[in-house]
């Protein structure tokens, strides 16, 4: 089933946490709270890196939400883009009932 365009988790972080609070907290401060270097956090926010399980835990502790929700967001993004790139029209589902008849 084709999904609609899934945002990268970094886009979500930008729109929910950075843009609304730009005058109150910086990327450097959030990176520090996450225990990562600013370039690491910037790559995530800019969609240049993905959320690992460890980063999901860090985001959960610092920004909220569950680690699983952060990983799900990454997985949904990855699946959407994999489906767009993949040439799957030639693949057919195996009919196991026919094989056992």
N, C-alpha and C positions, 0 to 999 in steps of 0.2 A: 504494500500500500504506500503510495507516494505521500510524503509529509509536506507541509508547507515549509517555506524557507526558515530554517532554524537559526537563531542568532548564535554567534560564538559567545561563550561565557564571558569573555572580556567585554563584549558590547553590553551585556547585562550589568556587569560591574560598573562600567562607565556611566550608563544611564540611571542606575539605581543608587549608586554610592558616591561616585565622583562628581557628576554634574550637579546634583542638588546640593552637595555639601562642599563645593569647590572653595568657598570662602572660609570654610571651617577646618578642613583637613586636606592634606596634600597626598600625592601618590607616594612621596618619600615616607610620610608618616604611616600610611597604611602598609607599605612594604616593611617598615620597621616592626610594626605590630605583628605582621605575618612571620617575621623572622627570616625574611629573604632580602636580597639586594634589590635596589630600585630597578636596575635593568631587567631583572627576572620578572618583577611585577609589571613593568612596562610591556615586556614581550607578551605577557598574558592579556593585558588590557587591549593591546594593539592586535590581538588575534594571531600573533606569531608563534605562540606556544600553547600547548594544551594543558588541561588540568590533570595532574597525576593524582593517584589516591592520597599521597601525602599532602599535596596542595589542597585537595578537597577537604581534608581534615583541618588544615590551617584556616581555610576560608570559613569553614563552619564555626570554628572557635572565635574568629575575629569579626566576621561580617554577619554570621547567623546562618540559618538554614541547616540542613543536615549535610553531612559529607556525601551521602548517597544522592541528594538532590543536585549537588554540584557535579558529581560524576554523571548523573543522568543527563544533565544539560549538555555536557561535553559529548556523551554518546549520541544524543539526538542530533547534535551538530555534525558529528562525524558520519553518522548513517545517512543523513540527508545529502551530504556532499559525495559520499561514496556511491549512492544510488545515481546521482547526476553524472558521475564519471564513468560508471560501469556500463558495459555493453552486455546486457542480460537477456535480450529478446530471444536469443537462440537457446536459452536454457528452458528445459521442460521438467515439470515435477514428475518424479517416479510414481508409477501406479503400483503400489505394493499388493493391492488386492488382485490385480491381473497376474502378478508374478507368482502368487500362491495358488492360482486356479489351475 
